Amino acid sequence: MYEDDEFIITLTIDGTEYEEVEVKVTDPNKTIRDQITSIVSVFELPKIDNGGNPIQYLLGQIMEEGEEPTILEFEDEDGREQALVDYNIQPGDHLHLISVPIAG
């Protein structure tokens, strides 16, 4: 296991000055959806793009350096909310916050 104060991941946030930041995960059992909401809130990320379209944020895991991140799904096939622990995210892992504008 890990100590609460040791669960730190590296996070890259697309399109911001936060190229790579270390983020402390306070609860790895919190849902992916809630983790994204927390990140958006803490970093005060926009909820709409310059064209007024809403932005959806996705969390991806970078498995190999230089590869595209693997998207962490909000729910499994049975509709159960997923959390970081469901993806075996460990301290030191590299996650990527991806912003996707939703065209109106």
Backbone torsions as a table, in degrees:
resi	resn	phi	psi	omega
1	MET	NA	-167.6	-176.8
2	TYR	-137.3	159.6	172.7
3	GLU	-86.0	145.4	-178.8
4	ASP	-53.0	-37.5	-175.6
5	ASP	-84.4	4.0	-177.9
6	GLU	-110.5	-0.2	-176.5
7	PHE	-86.5	84.6	-178.6
8	ILE	-118.3	130.8	177.2
9	ILE	-115.3	161.6	171.7
10	THR	-94.0	133.1	-177.6
11	LEU	-126.9	128.6	172.2
12	THR	-104.9	130.3	-179.9
13	ILE	-114.5	114.4	-179.1
14	ASP	-55.8	138.7	169.6
15	GLY	68.1	22.0	179.4
16	THR	-131.9	175.1	175.8
17	GLU	-75.6	-6.4	-179.9
18	TYR	-88.1	74.6	-178.4
19	GLU	-63.2	-52.8	175.7
20	GLU	-144.1	119.3	178.3
21	VAL	-127.1	152.8	173.3
22	GLU	-92.3	130.5	-176.4
23	VAL	-124.3	132.1	176.4
24	LYS	-85.4	125.8	177.1
25	VAL	-90.8	114.9	-177.2
26	THR	-80.6	-28.1	-179.5
27	ASP	-148.6	97.3	-179.5
28	PRO	-67.7	-8.4	177.0
29	ASN	-89.9	-6.3	177.4
30	LYS	-68.5	145.4	-175.7
31	THR	-64.0	156.2	177.7
32	ILE	-56.2	-44.0	179.8
33	ARG	-57.2	-45.4	179.9
34	ASP	-69.5	-35.4	177.3
35	GLN	-61.5	-44.9	-179.8
36	ILE	-63.3	-43.7	178.6
37	THR	-58.0	-42.7	179.3
38	SER	-63.9	-44.7	-179.2
39	ILE	-62.5	-46.2	-179.6
40	VAL	-59.9	-40.5	-179.8
41	SER	-68.7	-49.5	-176.6
42	VAL	-61.8	-42.1	-177.9
43	PHE	-91.5	3.9	178.4
44	GLU	50.2	50.6	-179.8
45	LEU	-79.2	150.2	-177.6
46	PRO	-68.1	148.4	177.2
47	LYS	-98.6	-13.8	174.6
48	ILE	-133.4	152.8	179.3
49	ASP	-86.7	-177.7	-177.3
50	ASN	-63.2	-22.6	179.0
51	GLY	-90.5	3.8	179.5
52	GLY	85.0	7.0	178.8
53	ASN	-84.4	141.4	177.2
54	PRO	-64.8	148.2	178.6
55	ILE	-108.7	130.3	172.0
56	GLN	-101.6	135.7	177.7
57	TYR	-106.0	138.2	177.2
58	LEU	-122.1	153.1	178.3
59	LEU	-111.6	128.3	178.5
60	GLY	-122.0	155.0	177.6
61	GLN	-110.7	129.7	178.3
62	ILE	-89.2	110.3	-176.8
63	MET	-82.8	-47.1	179.7
64	GLU	-125.8	138.4	-179.9
65	GLU	-56.8	131.7	178.5
66	GLY	90.7	-11.6	178.7
67	GLU	-89.9	160.3	174.4
68	GLU	-66.8	143.9	178.6
69	PRO	-68.5	145.9	174.0
70	THR	-85.1	124.2	-176.7
71	ILE	-71.6	131.5	174.8
72	LEU	-86.5	117.2	-177.9
73	GLU	-71.7	146.8	178.2
74	PHE	-68.1	-35.6	-175.5
75	GLU	-134.7	153.0	174.3
76	ASP	-84.4	-175.8	-176.9
77	GLU	-59.7	-26.9	-178.6
78	ASP	-89.2	2.7	179.4
79	GLY	84.4	8.6	179.2
80	ARG	-80.7	131.4	179.5
81	GLU	-59.6	135.2	-179.4
82	GLN	-96.3	151.6	177.3
83	ALA	-127.1	171.0	179.0
84	LEU	-57.1	-37.6	-179.1
85	VAL	-64.3	-27.9	178.4
86	ASP	-67.7	-21.6	178.4
87	TYR	-103.0	9.4	179.7
88	ASN	56.3	37.5	176.1
89	ILE	-69.0	130.2	-177.3
90	GLN	-116.8	157.1	173.7
91	PRO	-53.8	138.4	-179.6
92	GLY	93.4	-12.7	178.6
93	ASP	-65.6	157.7	-178.7
94	HIS	-108.5	116.6	176.6
95	LEU	-110.8	161.3	-174.0
96	HIS	-133.8	121.4	175.8
97	LEU	-91.3	120.5	-173.9
98	ILE	-112.2	129.1	178.1
99	SER	-99.7	132.6	-178.9
100	VAL	-127.3	105.9	176.8
101	PRO	-65.9	138.7	179.4
102	ILE	-102.9	110.9	-178.1
103	ALA	-67.4	138.1	-176.8
104	GLY	-81.9	NA	NA
